[in-house]
Each structure stands twice: as C-alpha cells, then as structure tokens.
C-alpha cells in the first residue's frame, strides 16, 4: 500500500483534489465533465426537455469541433427519476459511433475514476462524462481538479457549463470552465 493509498483509506476512499488521480502511464489525457441537458419541469419526467434535446444536438457538433473526437463516453446510470445524462450524450455517441458507458450510479464517482485508471483502453484517451449536478463537484474533485477551479456546489440551474480537465505530467491537471455560446 502506498502512502497515498493509506491516506485515501483514512479518508474513506475520498481522493484529495488537486493532483492527478492516475499513476504515470495510466488514465486518460483529457476529460470533459458536464451536466445533462435541461429538464422538462415535471419532476416525474426522467427525460430531457426540448431545450435539453437541442443542447445535446449542439454538443454533438461542438465537442468534436472544439476538442476533437472523443474516444469514450460515460453517463451516470439511468434511474427511475432521470435518463438525462444518457440522452445528453446520445447525439454525440451517434455522431462519433461510440457506445455510452452507463454502469455507474451518481454516487459512484470513485468507481468511475478507478475504472479510468485501471483499464488500459482509457490510457492517453479523451473522454466526455455526463453526470447529475448533485455529485458533479465530487466527480470533478475525484478526477483531480484543484479546489476553486470548478463550481462547488453546482448550481441546480446550470446546464451549460463544461469542465475541461487536461492531464499534463504528474501534477495537478489543467482545468478550465467553458460555457459554449448556444
């Protein structure tokens, strides 16, 4: 067990933000983390609103144009209350001919990071992760973003923010918050 692993075990597995969670030669090189598109306003409707569907369509062209074609897509798992993360990534998945990984519940942020670290198919790759607002700050922190470089808490009214995380070397990743103009 490394010193970092020992510290994580003391903290209940929670990673300390501000350093890459990936060992040298492991993990993606670049990740965009975002919230799903807009809701309908009906608290029982698990789907995107028309505005959210339009945002998803816009992201399907914006992301490849601005950042390049992603290598992988991850969405928070469908729940009784929301399928919006999957629906937000679906046009991008179709445009890039990618499957959406949706094996993780909202609270499983550590498991997402562990999968990205453990599985060779993500090494050096670019991915997009779409989540629900309540656990977005924990996810971004688990991905190594330093405190203060992303909203915490995430405003429940914010659907248009992308957190761009680039891993350069072994220190803290470079983080930018981007609001597309659509």
N, C-alpha and C positions, 0 to 999 in steps of 0.2 A: 504494500500500500504506500503510495507516495504521500508526501506532506499535504499536497492539495487535496487528495482523496480523503485523507484523515480529517482535514478541516471541513470538507463537504459533509462527512459523516457526522461531525459535531453539529453542523448547522441543519441537519435533517435532509441532506442531499441538495440543498439550495446552493447554486453557484453564486459566487460573488461577481457582480457585474464589473466590467472594465478591463477584462482580459479575454483573450480568445479561449473558448472552451475546448478547442481542438488541439490535440498533440501535433507536433510537426509532421507534415506529410499526411494529415488526416483532415477530414471535414471539407465543406465547400469553400470556394474562394470568394463567393459573393451571394448574398441573400437579400431579397426584398420581402419585408413583412408588412402586411396591410390588413385592415379590417374589411369585412364583407361589405357589399353594397347596401344601399338604403332599404329599410323595412317598409312594409305596407301601411303601418299604423294600427293594424289589427293584431293585438298581442297573441292571438291564437294562430295567426298565419305564419308558417315557417319559411315562406318564400320571399324573394326579392320583390320590391315594388317595381313599377315601370321605370322609375328613375334609377333604381339599383341595377336593373337589367341593362339600361343604357350605359351606366358606368362600367359594367362588366364588358360590354362590347367595346367601349373606348379603351379599356385596359388591354384588351386583346391585340390592339394595334400599337398602343403607346409603349407598352413594356418592351416588345421586341425592337421597336424603333429606337428607344432611348437607351436600352441596356443590352440588347442582343437577345437572341432566342434562349429562353430558359432551358435547362437540362432536366429539371424536375419541378413538380408542383405538389404542395401539401396543403390540405384543407382540414380544419377541425371537423371531426366526425359529425355526421348527420345526427340530430337529436329530434325528439318529439316537437321541440319548440323552434328549431332552426335548421334549415339546409342551406342557408345563405352563403357560408364560405365556399361550399362546393359549387353552388350556382354562380358565384362571382368568378371563379376560376374556369368554369366550363368553356366559355368562348375562347379563352387563351389556350386551353388544352386542345380544343378542336383546331385552332389556327396553327398550333405547333405540333400537332399529332402526338400529344403526351397523355399519359394516364394521370389521374389525380390520386395521390396517396391520401386516404382519409381514415387512417387507423387509430387516430388519437382523439381522446376527449379533450375538452377545453383545458382541464387542469393538468393534462399530461405533458406539460412543456419540457420537463427534464427528459422524458422518454423520446421526444422529438429530437432534442439535442444529442442524446445518446445514439440514436439511430444514425444521425448525420455523421457522427464521429466514428461509429463502429463499421458502417457499411462502405466498402470501397467504391461503390457506384456513385457516391456523392463527392468523393475526393476531387478537389480542384474544380468543382462544377458550380454553376449558377442556378439558383432556385428561387421560387416565389412561394411564400407561405401566407395563407389567408386564414384569419382567426376571428374570434369574437372579442369585443372590446374589453370585457372584464378581465381576461387573462393575457391581453396583449403586452402590458408592461412586464409581466413575469417572463413571458416568452422572449421578448427583446433583451431583457437582462440576462436570461439564461444563455442567449446567443452571444453574450459578451459585451453588449453595448454599455459604455460607461453611464453612470447615473447623470441625469441632466441633458442627455443627448436625445431623449425621446420623451413623450408625454407620460407622466405618471402622477395621477391616474389618467386614463384615456377618456377624453370627453365623450359621453354617450351620443352626442350629436355629430361627432366627427366620423365621416365615412370616406373622406378624400385624401387622407394622409398616407404616404408610403415611407417606411423607414428603410433606408438603403444602408446595408451593412457590408463593408468590404474588409476582408481579412488580408492584411499585408504583414508578413512576418509573424512573430510570436507575441507581440504586444497587444494593446487594446485595438480593436478594429476601428476603421474609419466609419463614422456614422453620419448620415445626412437625412434630414426630414424633408420630403419633397411633396408639394401639393400640385398635382397636374392641373392644367387650366381647362378642365372640362367638367 
